[in-house]
Amino acid sequence: MILLIGGCGFIGSHVADSLLARGLKVRVFDRRPEALRPPLAGVDYVIGDFSDSSLIYEAMSGVDAVIHLASTTVPATSNLDPVADIKGNLVATVQLLEVMRTTEVRKLVYLSSGGTVYGIPETEVVPETHPLRPISSYGIVKVAIENYLFMQHKLHGLQHVVLRASNPYGPRQGHTGVQGIIGTHLWRTARGEPVEIWGDGSVVRDFIHVRDLAELCAAAVQSDVAGCYNAGSGTGASVAQIVDSISRTVEQTGCTPMAPVYKPGRSLDVPRVVLDITRACRDFDWTPRIGLDEGIAESWQWVRGQVQGA
Ligand SMILES: NC(=O)c1ccc[n+]([C@@H]2O[C@H](COP(=O)([O-])OP(=O)(O)OC[C@H]3O[C@@H](n4cnc5c(N)ncnc54)[C@H](O)[C@@H]3O)[C@@H](O)[C@H]2O)c1
């Protein structure tokens, strides 16, 4: 049985699908039900806060491994209240690790952040060995959690896999502007609302389709390796390229693309992050399969369906 903490979120909902497709038993732990789908058949749901150690303790019954995807912040919100970030994510995760030790659950896959833990990258493509110099509370907390996992590995034999995810996108991505440019742009276009872009469009990111990322999570939880892994597509695309791809996709479906309004860049947005994914491809026998244009076209169809059905 896999305990999937944060399993009702954007990435978690896809990880649940990947685990079920592999025939694994899943218990989802989240503070709210999935917003966009009914409960999945065969999945055990526990609704609660993962900082509640007694509830987590109960949820650990019969569990072989944990995938931890809960986060109370994103980079932009974490700096508004770093103390809440530390309590909600670092302290709660250290408590979770203690419960796992007590209950002898010795395997954990954790979603860290390839876009923030390295800070401003010194290399065109960033390997896992790059220095960790985060410039947001979110990134600092991710690094601290990674270090606690390593400590548990060394002292108590925790088999930990840290996946430093880049920029996931795809169906079920949120539209509040905090989960990424592709989802936000598509939702606003579908609703005929203006699209705002931070910066001049030159910022480069490593976009990965959420199903490719979910497959990596599922492969990681079934593997015997331990350590830190970049989890991206391994290729960069600028925000301007994303805007072009979305415009083409939208036009092809007979709709009108929204011309974005460019706003001043934010200090927490680093200019370029592209991850070297050689290690993950090798150790998990995994490769990202869904190309950006294909993934954007699929996401657009999904968003249109949501807006038309609303
Ligand atoms: N989406 C991204 O761009 C991105 C990039 C890199 C890393 N990540 C990491 O991946 C993980 C999943 O991200 P996501 O995009 O699916 O986020 P999300 O907000 O869609 O999902 C997170 C889920 O965790 C749940 N949750 C949050 N706090 C909780 C708590 N205290 N107790 C119980 N449940 C709680 C939420 O209800 C939500 O369902 C996070 O750790 C995030 O930091 C996300």
PDBQT file of the ligand as one rigid body, heavy atoms in Angstrom, charges set to zero:
ROOT
HETATM    1  N1  LIG A 401       3.325  22.483  -9.503  1.00  0.00    +0.000 N 
HETATM    2  C1  LIG A 401       4.584  22.840  -9.612  1.00  0.00    +0.000 C 
HETATM    3  O1  LIG A 401       4.936  23.708 -10.427  1.00  0.00    +0.000 OA
HETATM    4  C2  LIG A 401       5.657  22.170  -8.777  1.00  0.00    +0.000 A 
HETATM    5  C3  LIG A 401       7.005  22.260  -9.182  1.00  0.00    +0.000 A 
HETATM    6  C4  LIG A 401       7.991  21.637  -8.392  1.00  0.00    +0.000 A 
HETATM    7  C5  LIG A 401       7.641  20.962  -7.224  1.00  0.00    +0.000 A 
HETATM    8  N2  LIG A 401       6.317  20.904  -6.871  1.00  0.00    +0.000 N 
HETATM    9  C6  LIG A 401       5.994  20.219  -5.614  1.00  0.00    +0.000 C 
HETATM   10  O2  LIG A 401       5.159  19.119  -5.925  1.00  0.00    +0.000 OA
HETATM   11  C7  LIG A 401       4.245  18.878  -4.856  1.00  0.00    +0.000 C 
HETATM   12  C8  LIG A 401       2.818  18.841  -5.392  1.00  0.00    +0.000 C 
HETATM   13  O3  LIG A 401       2.541  20.082  -6.020  1.00  0.00    +0.000 OA
HETATM   14  P1  LIG A 401       1.158  20.369  -6.781  1.00  0.00    +0.000 P 
HETATM   15  O4  LIG A 401       1.483  21.304  -7.894  1.00  0.00    +0.000 OA
HETATM   16  O5  LIG A 401       0.442  19.106  -7.066  1.00  0.00    +0.000 OA
HETATM   17  O6  LIG A 401       0.405  21.206  -5.650  1.00  0.00    +0.000 OA
HETATM   18  P2  LIG A 401      -1.154  21.234  -5.305  1.00  0.00    +0.000 P 
HETATM   19  O7  LIG A 401      -1.348  22.426  -4.428  1.00  0.00    +0.000 OA
HETATM   20  O8  LIG A 401      -1.993  21.078  -6.514  1.00  0.00    +0.000 OA
HETATM   21  O9  LIG A 401      -1.315  19.911  -4.439  1.00  0.00    +0.000 OA
HETATM   22  C9  LIG A 401      -0.865  19.821  -3.127  1.00  0.00    +0.000 C 
HETATM   23  C10 LIG A 401      -1.899  19.015  -2.372  1.00  0.00    +0.000 C 
HETATM   24  O10 LIG A 401      -1.440  18.924  -1.020  1.00  0.00    +0.000 OA
HETATM   25  C11 LIG A 401      -2.522  19.165  -0.167  1.00  0.00    +0.000 C 
HETATM   26  N3  LIG A 401      -2.014  19.729   1.079  1.00  0.00    +0.000 N 
HETATM   27  C12 LIG A 401      -1.342  20.888   1.248  1.00  0.00    +0.000 A 
HETATM   28  N4  LIG A 401      -1.056  21.067   2.531  1.00  0.00    +0.000 NA
HETATM   29  C13 LIG A 401      -1.541  19.989   3.192  1.00  0.00    +0.000 A 
HETATM   30  C14 LIG A 401      -1.554  19.616   4.549  1.00  0.00    +0.000 A 
HETATM   31  N5  LIG A 401      -1.013  20.390   5.485  1.00  0.00    +0.000 N 
HETATM   32  N6  LIG A 401      -2.128  18.446   4.880  1.00  0.00    +0.000 NA
HETATM   33  C15 LIG A 401      -2.719  17.649   3.938  1.00  0.00    +0.000 A 
HETATM   34  N7  LIG A 401      -2.726  17.966   2.631  1.00  0.00    +0.000 NA
HETATM   35  C16 LIG A 401      -2.146  19.130   2.267  1.00  0.00    +0.000 A 
HETATM   36  C17 LIG A 401      -3.420  20.160  -0.890  1.00  0.00    +0.000 C 
HETATM   37  O11 LIG A 401      -4.762  20.102  -0.411  1.00  0.00    +0.000 OA
HETATM   38  C18 LIG A 401      -3.278  19.703  -2.327  1.00  0.00    +0.000 C 
HETATM   39  O12 LIG A 401      -4.296  18.771  -2.685  1.00  0.00    +0.000 OA
HETATM   40  C19 LIG A 401       4.512  19.986  -3.831  1.00  0.00    +0.000 C 
HETATM   41  O13 LIG A 401       5.406  19.511  -2.846  1.00  0.00    +0.000 OA
HETATM   42  C20 LIG A 401       5.188  21.059  -4.638  1.00  0.00    +0.000 C 
HETATM   43  O14 LIG A 401       6.026  21.859  -3.835  1.00  0.00    +0.000 OA
HETATM   44  C21 LIG A 401       5.323  21.473  -7.608  1.00  0.00    +0.000 A 
ENDROOT
TORSDOF 0
